[in-house]
Structures are given as C-alpha cells and as structure tokens.
Amino acid sequence: MIEERLAALNISLPNPPKPAGSYIPVVRTGNLVFVSGQIPVKEGKVQFEGKVLVNITIEQAQNAAKMCVVNALAQLKAELGTLDKISRIVKVSGFVNSSQDFTEQPKVINAASDFLFEIFGEKGKHSRIAVGVASLPLNSAVEIDLIVEVI
C-alpha cells in the first residue's frame, strides 16, 4: 500500500545508500526502528551540496530533504522487507547546512514532514527538530534521520 502511494507519486526507492562512516544504517529495538542520518545521495553522489542561500536555494534544500526521506525509506524497506510494517513515523531530526544568519531551517525540513504525511497520512505525523549546522558530511545541504514504530 505505501509503495503504491510512492508509485503514484512517481517515486521508486533506490538501493539503500551505503554508510559514509563506521555505523550501521538501521537499528531495530523492540517495535522502534532508528534510521541513521541520510543525506541527499543518488548513485553514490551527493545531489545537493553547500549552504542554503549561499550555494543552493531553499527550494533546492527542500528537494534535498525529500531525497533524504526517500533514502531513509529505502533503508527501512531493506530492513523490514516492506514499508507496510511501519505503524507510525515517530520523530524526524533535520539538519540544514546553514550560514550563520540563516534561520529558515523549519521551512526546509517542512518539505520532509509534508512528504511523510503525503505518503503515510495520519501515521506520518511526527515530532521533529530542525537545526542549522555549520557543515554536514560530504558538504551535504541536508541530513535527516528517522525514528519509526513498526508492527
């Protein structure tokens, strides 16, 4: 059902990106699944690099946030076998590569939150943080991690 919604949005899940460091991409404990930070990478290459409003626009950063969610969903599918086991998106943590005076991080991460609601409906509503940071791995514009509840 969830993958049908993705298909209706013309979104196909990629192979899950490989970790960029010494960690595993997904940890499951009980009915919670933690997805490590995902960056907007496609076929091994970062698609949105730099600081918002310095090197990229807010709209591009919003697209980066959506790509991070797609990569997180790919990680979840690899772990769970199907996204239909997700009973709730619990929390989204969003990090935005920001200049010192940029304060619209929530606007960037709203794209990820709205996208999750579009895919999962009420189950996609979640708690969240949206934080500006001085830099991110591989000069990524955005990084997002998820906590989900599964059945």
C-alpha atoms as one frame of an Amber mdcrd trajectory, in Angstrom:
protein
   0.000   0.000   0.000   2.747   2.501   0.928   4.781   1.512  -2.106   1.665
   2.028  -4.246   1.437   5.581  -2.884   5.092   6.111  -3.747   4.500   4.789
  -7.259   1.522   7.135  -7.644   3.935   9.970  -6.777   6.392   8.657  -9.414
   8.893   7.716  -6.719  10.827   4.479  -6.819  13.063   3.556  -3.936  16.754
   3.282  -4.790  19.113   0.692  -3.413  19.845   1.869   0.120  22.888   4.139
   0.229  25.984   2.716   1.898  27.032   4.285   5.215  29.552   7.123   4.924
  31.226   6.117   8.195  31.596   3.488  10.897  27.943   2.830  11.720  25.024
   0.749  10.548  22.180   2.431   8.679  19.311   0.904  10.682  18.906  -0.345
  14.246  15.782  -2.102  15.439  14.965  -2.472  19.106  11.559  -3.780  20.070
   8.960  -2.009  17.950  11.170   1.014  17.223  13.458   1.379  14.230  16.139
   4.077  14.128  17.398   5.149  10.710  20.828   6.769  10.760  21.222  10.165
   9.150  20.566  10.125   5.429  21.929  12.696   3.023  20.678  13.512  -0.498
  22.829  10.980  -2.292  21.962   9.223  -5.531  24.132   6.518  -7.058  26.903
   7.368  -4.617  26.991  11.108  -5.359  25.656  13.960  -3.228  22.986  15.756
  -5.268  22.640  18.938  -3.200  25.844  20.395  -1.756  26.656  23.512   0.204
  24.982  26.014   2.466  21.397  27.125   1.967  21.193  30.611   0.408  24.953
  30.576  -0.200  25.304  27.718  -2.717  21.717  26.472  -3.043  18.199  27.839
  -2.789  15.594  26.998  -0.158  13.653  25.120  -2.847  16.711  23.012  -3.696
  17.231  22.318   0.015  13.592  21.225   0.264  14.198  18.808  -2.619  17.276
  17.579  -0.761  15.140  16.958   2.328  12.709  14.869   0.281  15.608  12.895
  -1.194  16.863  12.211   2.340  13.420  10.791   3.195  13.435   8.592   0.082
  16.836   7.230   1.115  15.582   6.634   4.662  12.586   4.741   3.269  14.950
   2.649   1.133  16.876   1.776   4.305  13.619   0.845   6.057  12.449  -1.340
   3.191  15.783  -3.171   3.188  15.433  -3.793   6.935  11.706  -4.584   7.107
  11.027  -6.127   3.705   8.003  -3.853   3.266   7.107  -0.323   4.289   3.642
  -1.535   5.266   5.108  -2.661   8.604   5.516   0.999   9.580   2.745   1.897
  12.019   3.955   5.436  12.792   6.649   7.942  11.938   7.651   8.915  15.475
  10.360  11.536  15.031  12.255  13.362  12.314  15.550  15.090  13.023  16.565
  17.506  10.279  19.927  19.207   9.956  20.440  22.037   7.482  23.859  23.224
   6.331  23.393  26.909   7.159  25.227  30.196   7.130  25.342  31.993  10.484
  22.402  34.263   9.643  20.090  31.667   8.018  17.078  30.970  10.267  14.577
  29.201   7.999  15.591  25.624   8.807  11.958  24.702   9.637  10.914  25.761
   6.131  13.487  23.369   4.654  12.557  20.417   6.863   8.820  21.074   6.360
   9.317  19.542   2.917  10.311  16.241   4.548   7.490  16.416   7.091   4.861
  17.237   4.467   6.211  14.457   2.224   5.925  11.889   5.032   2.338  12.990
   5.692   1.577  12.702   1.967   2.917   9.138   1.939   1.695   7.827   5.300
  -1.307  10.036   6.079  -2.028  10.360   9.813   0.682   7.758  10.546   3.165
  10.196   9.025   2.607  12.932  11.624   5.611  13.120  13.921   7.635  15.112
  16.412  10.617  16.933  14.948  13.649  19.120  15.262  15.070  21.353  12.520
  18.580  22.511  13.302  21.055  24.712  11.475  24.617  23.417  11.432  27.914
  24.825  10.198  28.625  21.812   7.968  27.444  18.302   7.145  29.178  15.163
   5.858  30.332  15.367   2.239  29.203  19.017   2.181  25.590  17.865   2.012
  22.948  20.589   2.244  20.616  18.492   4.443  20.739  15.395   6.638  17.691
  13.640   8.088  17.262  10.733  10.457  14.053   8.962  11.425  12.581   7.018
  14.303   9.648   4.827  13.267   7.349   2.434  15.067   6.685  -0.900  13.396
   4.212  -3.727  13.843
